[in-house]
Amino acid sequence: MTRVAVMGAGSWGTVFAKVLVDAGSDVVLWGRRSEVTREINERHENTEYLPGVTLPERLRATTDVAEALEGAEFVCLAVPAQTLRENLAAWAPRIPDGAVMVSLMKGIESGTSLRMSEVITEVLGVGPERVGVVCGPNLAPEIAREEPGAAVAACADEETALRLQGACMNPYFRVYTSTDVIGCEVGGAVKNVIALCVGIATGLGFGDSTKALLMTRGLAEIIRLGVTLGAQEPTFAGLAGLGDLVGTCSSPFSRNRTFGENLGRGMTLEEVIAVTRQTAEGVKSALPILSLAREHAVEMPITEIVAAVMHDGVPIEEAYLKLMTRSPKPERYGV
């Protein structure tokens, strides 16, 4: 039985822990707050993040980092992207030698523009064969209800990707393998920014044509940046690219789409932040993604507009006018 630690008891960390248990893995879920871990252990629920969901009795939870990490073959990281570096530095002495670090996060680090796998290798000094990524169109409430879902388990080392696949694949959660870590991470991070823009459009009352426009041209931005950074272009036609983009842009369960929708309906940025209970990664990732794009001379107009709205105070109406009045271009995908 594969021993797995899941670090982070929010909605996706808790659901992924359930997925792992249902796949036959031995799982300990770490959370910061004792009231959350106690409820998971005693009532098999996490009502703050997943109301109405019954968790497996075999799922154990703890606030003790050492207890969570002891003997772990896989350490799955489900904390907000911007806290990863600090958390890893604190956890490093307790991480077992040889454990594979698995990012469940979809963000880019502010200040460095590093992908999450790059943060892991930098902080822990591990090689790429010990860093995996799980990504795809996985909306936590739906997976928690055991609705059919799928994901990609990616690692530069194919054997490690296969081991990760075996640890989390179950009858309702199908897992594919990939060696394209860059593509999976770029797809997962940039789609959050595109979902913010789709949410704004929804909040403004625009219809499906506008949303299709933004998703399609958003995919073009994802492909351009990903391929420039070394990703494999076919990745973006799959679960980690188009699949994740469509799921995040279309679902009312999407934190990023909901954040944008509230902005589009007239709430100020401060008001939306105040009512948002869970992290919308696209808000903070927009600037480092834009920095990456500029560093590599990649054109990303939707990302640029979202960053301007989120961080420069550009009014939404002005942002859409800038986006729609750009100079005419041929439609083109790839670099």
MARLO-287448 format. One line per 2 residues: number of its first residue (from 1); for each residue x, y, z of C-alpha. Coordinates in pm, 1 decimal. Example, Ala and Ser with C-alpha at 12.3 -4.5 7.8 and 13.67 -1.06 7.14 Angstrom:
BEGIN
1> 1230.0:-450.0:780.0; 1367.0:-106.0:714.0
***
This chain:
BEGIN
1> 0.0:0.0:0.0; 140.1:337.5:-105.3
3> 190.4:583.0:179.9; 91.9:940.2:84.8
5> 95.0:1270.6:272.8; -136.6:1545.3:151.8
7> -29.0:1884.8:281.1; -327.8:2119.3:285.9
9> -683.8:2047.8:402.0; -869.9:2294.7:180.4
11> -1123.1:2176.5:-73.6; -888.6:2027.2:-333.4
13> -640.6:1887.3:-80.9; -923.9:1712.5:103.3
15> -1083.2:1580.9:-215.8; -752.3:1456.1:-353.1
17> -687.8:1279.3:-22.8; -1024.6:1106.5:-70.7
19> -928.8:1014.1:-427.8; -604.1:858.6:-301.7
21> -779.2:660.2:-26.8; -1036.4:532.9:-276.1
23> -745.8:422.5:-496.9; -613.1:209.3:-212.6
25> -340.0:439.2:-80.5; -263.2:494.2:287.9
27> -318.4:868.5:332.6; -257.1:1123.1:606.8
29> -396.5:1472.3:545.2; -221.9:1765.6:711.3
31> -416.4:2080.2:800.2; -326.3:2396.4:988.3
33> -636.9:2405.8:1207.3; -720.4:2146.0:1468.5
35> -1096.0:2199.2:1434.2; -1075.1:2091.7:1067.9
37> -858.0:1784.5:1129.5; -1065.7:1681.1:1430.9
39> -1386.9:1695.3:1226.4; -1227.1:1484.2:952.3
41> -1114.4:1221.4:1204.3; -1427.3:1210.9:1419.6
43> -1712.3:1292.1:1180.3; -1546.2:1215.1:845.3
45> -1645.0:1554.7:712.2; -1483.9:1886.8:622.0
47> -1793.0:2104.5:638.7; -1609.1:2433.1:589.3
49> -1481.4:2338.0:245.4; -1697.3:2040.7:138.4
51> -2038.8:2057.6:306.4; -2248.5:1745.9:260.2
53> -1957.0:1522.5:159.8; -1877.3:1208.0:359.1
55> -1506.4:1128.7:365.1; -1358.7:778.2:390.4
57> -1314.2:645.5:743.5; -961.4:535.9:648.7
59> -858.2:898.0:584.7; -656.1:1030.0:877.7
61> -591.7:1398.7:942.9; -342.6:1577.7:1165.2
63> -195.1:1918.1:1243.7; 141.5:1752.9:1315.6
65> 374.5:1792.7:1015.7; 604.7:1511.9:1130.3
67> 313.2:1270.3:1169.5; 180.6:1355.5:823.8
69> 516.6:1315.8:650.9; 645.7:1006.2:830.7
71> 717.8:729.7:579.1; 553.7:912.0:288.1
73> 642.6:790.1:-60.7; 450.6:1080.0:-216.6
75> 406.5:1424.3:-62.4; 117.3:1604.8:-232.2
77> 125.1:1982.0:-192.1; -212.5:2157.1:-181.2
79> -134.8:2496.2:-27.4; -179.4:2838.3:-194.2
81> 92.9:2884.8:-455.2; 233.8:3199.4:-297.9
83> 291.8:3019.1:35.4; 468.9:2715.7:-109.3
85> 826.4:2837.8:-64.8; 778.9:2928.7:301.2
87> 597.7:2603.8:380.5; 852.9:2385.3:202.6
89> 1139.6:2547.3:388.7; 967.0:2468.2:719.7
91> 877.5:2111.7:619.7; 1208.5:2019.0:454.1
93> 1374.4:1855.2:759.1; 1075.9:1618.7:794.6
95> 1039.7:1513.3:430.1; 1155.5:1150.8:388.0
97> 1457.8:1083.1:168.5; 1342.3:972.2:-174.9
99> 984.8:1097.1:-139.8; 830.4:1226.5:-460.9
101> 694.9:1579.4:-426.3; 364.3:1628.1:-610.6
103> 223.4:1970.9:-689.0; -154.6:1999.2:-683.7
105> -123.6:2377.9:-720.8; -193.4:2589.5:-1028.8
107> -1.4:2911.3:-992.0; 318.0:3098.6:-1072.9
109> 528.3:3242.9:-789.9; 520.4:3619.9:-751.6
111> 858.6:3788.4:-769.4; 1037.4:3496.4:-936.3
113> 787.9:3383.5:-1205.4; 881.5:3024.9:-1120.2
115> 646.5:2735.5:-1178.2; 560.1:2531.7:-869.2
117> 787.8:2242.3:-970.0; 1072.9:2490.3:-1004.7
119> 1006.2:2625.7:-655.2; 1015.0:2268.7:-521.3
121> 1346.2:2182.9:-688.3; 1499.9:2513.7:-579.6
123> 1396.9:2489.7:-213.7; 1455.2:2117.0:-162.1
125> 1743.8:2063.4:-403.0; 1580.4:1754.8:-557.1
127> 1603.3:1638.9:-917.3; 1315.6:1644.4:-1168.6
129> 1264.0:1269.9:-1126.0; 1135.5:1346.1:-775.4
131> 885.0:1616.8:-873.0; 539.7:1540.5:-1011.5
133> 232.1:1741.2:-1104.8; -136.2:1645.2:-1105.3
135> -356.8:1865.8:-1320.0; -676.4:1864.4:-1522.4
137> -1039.6:1980.1:-1511.7; -1092.8:1878.8:-1150.0
139> -1361.8:2079.7:-972.9; -1350.5:1970.8:-611.0
141> -1726.3:1944.4:-533.3; -1787.6:1728.2:-840.5
143> -1496.7:1492.6:-776.0; -1603.5:1471.0:-410.2
145> -1943.8:1343.9:-528.0; -1757.4:1079.5:-731.2
147> -1874.9:1217.2:-1062.5; -1652.0:1079.1:-1342.4
149> -1332.9:1283.5:-1365.4; -983.6:1261.2:-1505.3
151> -641.7:1414.8:-1457.3; -284.6:1400.6:-1582.9
153> -2.2:1277.0:-1359.3; 313.6:1431.6:-1501.4
155> 680.0:1383.3:-1417.0; 997.7:1413.7:-1620.2
157> 1063.2:1051.6:-1521.5; 802.9:827.0:-1685.0
159> 837.5:554.0:-1422.0; 758.7:804.0:-1146.4
161> 454.6:925.8:-1341.2; 332.9:565.5:-1364.4
163> 377.8:517.5:-988.8; 181.0:835.8:-922.6
165> -91.1:719.7:-1159.9; -121.3:395.6:-963.9
167> -149.1:578.9:-633.4; -449.8:791.6:-731.5
169> -645.6:619.4:-1010.9; -979.2:474.0:-901.3
171> -1316.7:384.0:-1059.9; -1441.7:744.9:-1071.9
173> -1108.0:921.8:-1124.8; -916.5:824.6:-1436.5
175> -549.8:926.5:-1454.0; -327.3:959.8:-1761.3
177> 50.5:998.5:-1752.5; 276.0:1255.5:-1916.2
179> 638.6:1365.4:-1906.8; 546.4:1723.5:-2003.0
181> 560.8:1895.3:-1663.9; 607.1:2239.0:-1822.3
183> 295.8:2206.4:-2037.3; 81.7:2083.9:-1750.1
185> 191.1:2365.1:-1520.4; 157.5:2641.7:-1779.5
187> -188.1:2517.6:-1877.1; -298.7:2499.6:-1513.3
189> -169.6:2844.1:-1420.2; -269.1:3050.6:-1723.9
191> -621.0:2907.4:-1747.8; -695.1:3069.1:-1409.8
193> -616.5:3410.9:-1557.7; -837.0:3341.2:-1859.8
195> -1116.1:3226.5:-1625.7; -1100.4:3560.9:-1443.8
197> -1163.7:3733.6:-1776.3; -1446.9:3495.5:-1867.6
199> -1597.9:3559.0:-1525.0; -1585.2:3935.7:-1578.9
201> -1757.8:3890.9:-1914.8; -2026.2:3678.1:-1748.6
203> -2077.8:3936.9:-1477.7; -2117.5:4206.8:-1741.3
205> -2396.8:4002.8:-1898.0; -2212.4:3897.7:-2214.9
207> -2321.8:3571.8:-2377.8; -2166.0:3251.5:-2495.3
209> -2007.9:3400.6:-2806.6; -1794.1:3630.5:-2592.5
211> -1701.7:3349.7:-2355.3; -1607.0:3123.9:-2647.5
213> -1394.6:3405.7:-2790.2; -1206.1:3448.0:-2463.0
215> -1154.3:3076.4:-2407.3; -1032.1:3017.6:-2761.0
217> -794.8:3311.5:-2771.4; -694.8:3230.2:-2414.4
219> -591.7:2885.4:-2533.4; -376.3:3054.9:-2796.6
221> -196.3:3246.0:-2519.8; -143.3:2927.5:-2319.6
223> 3.0:2748.6:-2621.3; 231.8:3036.7:-2717.8
225> 379.9:3069.1:-2369.7; 399.7:2696.2:-2304.7
227> 573.3:2605.7:-2629.5; 818.1:2894.2:-2586.9
229> 908.1:2762.4:-2240.4; 966.6:2412.1:-2377.0
231> 628.1:2241.8:-2346.7; 496.9:1987.6:-2596.1
233> 218.9:2145.1:-2802.8; -10.9:1834.5:-2801.3
235> -39.4:1868.3:-2421.2; -261.8:2171.0:-2469.2
237> -520.8:1973.4:-2665.4; -569.6:1743.5:-2366.2
239> -690.5:1745.4:-2007.9; -412.8:1973.0:-1881.4
241> -477.0:2230.9:-2151.5; -816.5:2259.1:-2320.1
243> -988.6:2038.4:-2060.8; -875.8:2240.8:-1761.5
245> -945.9:2567.7:-1943.1; -1304.5:2475.5:-2033.5
247> -1380.6:2339.1:-1686.4; -1245.7:2643.6:-1504.7
249> -1403.2:2897.2:-1738.2; -1743.8:2729.2:-1746.2
251> -1820.8:2615.2:-1393.5; -1984.9:2811.4:-1112.0
253> -1757.5:2606.1:-880.7; -1452.9:2778.5:-1030.9
255> -1299.2:3022.3:-782.5; -1136.0:3229.7:-1055.1
257> -1445.0:3256.6:-1272.2; -1653.8:3349.2:-966.1
259> -1399.0:3613.3:-863.5; -1416.3:3769.8:-1210.3
261> -1794.3:3746.3:-1220.2; -1822.7:3947.2:-899.2
263> -1599.6:4215.4:-1050.3; -1810.4:4223.0:-1364.5
265> -2124.2:4272.9:-1157.7; -1982.6:4592.2:-1013.1
267> -1806.9:4493.9:-691.5; -1473.6:4661.3:-625.0
269> -1158.5:4451.2:-611.6; -1141.8:4501.4:-234.5
271> -1503.7:4390.2:-194.1; -1446.7:4074.8:-398.5
273> -1134.4:3986.5:-200.6; -1331.2:4033.5:122.5
275> -1603.9:3785.2:21.4; -1373.3:3528.3:-141.5
277> -1315.2:3246.5:108.5; -1071.6:3039.6:-96.2
279> -768.1:3137.1:-301.5; -827.5:3246.0:-661.3
281> -476.9:3173.2:-788.5; -516.7:3372.3:-1110.1
283> -532.1:3702.9:-922.4; -174.3:3685.4:-796.7
285> -39.4:3474.0:-1082.9; -139.9:3722.0:-1354.8
287> 160.7:3949.2:-1296.1; 429.9:3678.2:-1283.5
289> 277.7:3512.8:-1591.0; 285.3:3846.7:-1771.6
291> 646.4:3891.2:-1659.0; 734.0:3552.7:-1807.6
293> 560.6:3645.9:-2133.3; 746.8:3974.7:-2163.3
295> 1078.7:3809.9:-2077.4; 1029.3:3567.1:-2365.1
297> 861.2:3813.6:-2604.7; 531.7:3621.2:-2602.9
299> 215.7:3816.4:-2682.1; -58.0:3756.8:-2420.4
301> -319.5:4034.1:-2452.5; -587.4:3873.9:-2232.1
303> -336.7:3812.7:-1954.9; -211.7:4169.4:-1991.6
305> -563.0:4309.5:-1958.7; -644.4:4094.9:-1654.6
307> -321.7:4203.3:-1485.0; -407.8:4567.1:-1556.4
309> -753.2:4528.3:-1398.8; -628.6:4333.7:-1095.9
311> -313.0:4528.3:-1020.7; -317.4:4864.4:-1201.1
313> -673.6:4974.0:-1131.5; -772.3:4988.6:-1499.7
315> -1155.5:5010.9:-1523.9; -1319.4:4702.4:-1673.8
317> -1490.8:4897.4:-1953.1; -1158.3:5049.8:-2059.4
319> -991.3:4708.4:-2045.0; -1245.5:4548.4:-2278.0
321> -1219.9:4837.5:-2521.1; -841.3:4793.1:-2533.3
323> -878.6:4421.3:-2592.1; -1136.1:4453.1:-2869.7
325> -966.3:4737.5:-3057.7; -623.1:4578.7:-3092.0
327> -476.9:4577.5:-3443.9; -611.2:4303.3:-3677.1
329> -410.8:3979.8:-3690.5; -429.6:3636.6:-3854.2
331> -549.4:3356.6:-3628.4; -246.6:3155.5:-3526.6
333> -162.5:2899.8:-3260.6; 177.2:2794.7:-3136.4
335> 478.3:3020.9:-3126.2
***
